[in-house]
């Protein structure tokens, strides 16, 4: 065996040992089972997330590197990268349904720092900035009321049109309504050919029917309701939303 081959072989052994050590150490970090906003009903029956649950680990100091990564922050992907790193279940973050994302971010924040989250909020009456604390455990999720089939797909029918559709994945990118429709519609009548679906959207899906379908999707999209009831300066209460960004993980 040549000296170069020996060095290459030894480096492989070192890398393998390092990977095994890191995996062993990672397995010592506590985890929790988190309930998905979708309750798992947007995934196929044979998918690991059909159970409606996902396993996530607690954050460590090492994860602060993700939260402070300038590139991630500038690209607006810092929270995606963080949740991806925290997921323990054998699933890729990018393959999760978009509707489950906010719930996972909320759960990660609670696991990391507890349920209390201090915010500055504007009183709608006095217009003053008030310091208040949100109990994140009280944040509610709207429920998925429609039922999917064994493929995690939903049915929609109107004006002699029958569609099968899915909720978009986190990895899905779209900059137009037609692209959005192309991503979520999986079947038009009896056809599942993407070219025929795209032709339908371009030439046959009249705008009134399209708007009706889009509204149906929106009306049936479960969400994490990022709003809270605050006490105002006069002792009354008011509801207001609050943003989620990288500073959500800096108490």
N, C-alpha and C positions, 0 to 999 in steps of 0.2 A: 504494500500500500504506500503510495507517495505521501510525502510530508503534507502537501496541500490537501489531499484527500483525507488524511488523518485529522487535520485541523478542521476541515468542513464537517466531518463526522462528529468530532468532539463538540463543536459549536451547536450542532443539532441536538446532541444529548443535553447540553447546558440549557438550551432554549426549552426543550421538552420538560426538563426538571423545573425550570422557572415557571412554566405554564401550570404544571401540576401543583406547585407550591401556591401560586396565586389563586388557583381554583379552590384549593383546600382552605386557604385563608378566607376567601370570599364566602365559603359555605358556613363560616362561623358568625357572619353578620346576621342579626335577627331579621325575620321577615314577617309580613302580615298578609292575610288573604283579603283582597279588596273587592267589593261588589262593583260591577260595571254599570254605568248609567243605562246602557242598552239592555241590561239583564241577560246579555249573551244571545238575544234573539235575532241579531243581525248577522250571525255567523252560521256556516253550514253545521249540520248535526254532528259531523265527525270532527269538528274543529275543537281545539282545546278550550276555547273561550265560550263555547256554547253553554257551558255551565253557568255563565254569568259572573264568573270570578276570575281574578288574576292575582298572582303572588308578586309582591314587591318587597324589597329590602329597605331597611332604614338607611338614611344618608350618613356618610362619614365625612371627616375633614377632607378626604381625598376628593370628594364630589364638589368641593368649593372651587376646584380648578375649572370645572365645567361652567359654573356660574360666573366666573370672572374671566372666561376666555373671550378676548376682544373680537376674534373672528366670529364666534358663535353669536355674540351680542349684536354685531353689525349686520349679520345675515338674518337675524330674527329667529334663530333656531335653538337658542340656548335652553329653553324649557323642553323642547323635543329631545335634545341630547341628554338632558338630565333624566327625564322619565325613561328613556331608552336604557340608560345605565342602571336604573333602579329595578327594572322588570326582571324577575327571576324566572317566571314561566317561560316555556320554550315557544316563544312567539316573537316575531319581529315587530318593533314599535310601529314601523311604517305601514304594516298590514292591519293595524287596528282601525276600527271605524272612527271617523272623525268625531262622532257624537260621544265617544268615550274619553276623549282627550282631557277636557276640562275637569271631569270627575277624578281622573288620575292625578292631575296636577294638584287638585285640592287635597286628595288623600295623601300625597307625598308631603305636602306642607304640614298636615296634621301629624303625620308620623315623625316628622323632623323636629317640629317646635311646639307641638300641642295645638289646642283648639283656639287659643286667643291670638287675634291678629289686630294690632293697633292701626287705625286709619285716621286721616284728616278728611272731614266731610263738610260740605257747605250746607248750612241750615237754609232751607228754601224761603223762610220768612225773614230772618234777620240778615241773611247773606253772609253771616260770619262763619269762619272756619272753626269747626268743633273737633276736638280730639275725642275719639270714641274707640271702643274695642269690640270687634266682631267675634262672636262664638261660631267658629267655622263648622262645628258639628251640627249647627242648626240650618246650614245652607241646604236648600231642598233641590230635588231633581224631578222634573216632569217625567211621566211614565210613557213607555211605548205601548200604545193601545192597539195597534194593528198586529196581525199575526203573520209570521214568515213561514215559508215552506221548508223542506229538508235542506235546501241549498242556501238558506238565509236570505231568500228573495221574497219580494212582496208583489202582490198583484194589483193592477189598476185597470179599470175598464170604463170607457166613455165613448159614445158616438161610434160604435162598431170598432173601436180600437181596444185591444187588450195588450197591456204591457207587463213585463216583469222588470223589477228594478231593485237596486240595492242602495244602501247609504254609502257615500263616498269614503274612501280610505284616507288616512293621514298622508300617504304618499301621493295621492292624486293632485295634480296641478291643472287648473283651468283658469282661463282669462276671458271666457265668454260663456254665454248661456248655452250655446249649441255644444260647446266642449263639455260643459257640466252634464248636459243631457246625454251626450255620447258616453260618458263615464258611468252614469248610474243606470241607464236603460240596458238591460241584458237580453231582452227578447221583445220583438214586435210581432204580435199575433203568433204565428208558428215559427218564425225565423229567429235564430240566434247568431246569424252571420253579421259581423260588425259592419261590413260594407252595406248591407241592406238596412241595418239600424241607422247608419249615417245618412243614407239616401232618404229614409223616412223622415228624419229630423230636418233635412235640407229641403225636401220637396213636398212632403205630404203632411207634416205635423203643423197644421195651421195655428196661427198665433193664439187664437182664443182657446184652442184645445191645449196648447203648450202651457199657457198661463194657468189654466185650470189644474193641469197636472203638477206644475211647480208649486202652486198653492197647497195642493194636497200633500206633497212631500214636506213642505215647510210646516203645515199644521200638524203633521204626524211625527215630527222630529223631536225626540226627547232631548232635553237640555239640562245642564246644571245651571240653576238660577242664581246668577251672581248679583243678588240684591239682598238688602238687609233692612230691617226696621230699626231706625235709630231714634234716640230720645233727643228732641229739639231743645233749644235754649229756654223755651217757655214751658217745658215739662211735657209738651205733647209729643207725638211721634210722627215720623215721616219715613217713607221708603226711598232708598237710593241704591244705585248700583255701585260696584267698586271694581277697579281694573285688576287684571292679573298680568304681571310682568316679572322680570328677573328679581326685582326688589321684593317680590312676594316671599322670597326665601331668605330675606335679611330682616329678622325681627328687631 
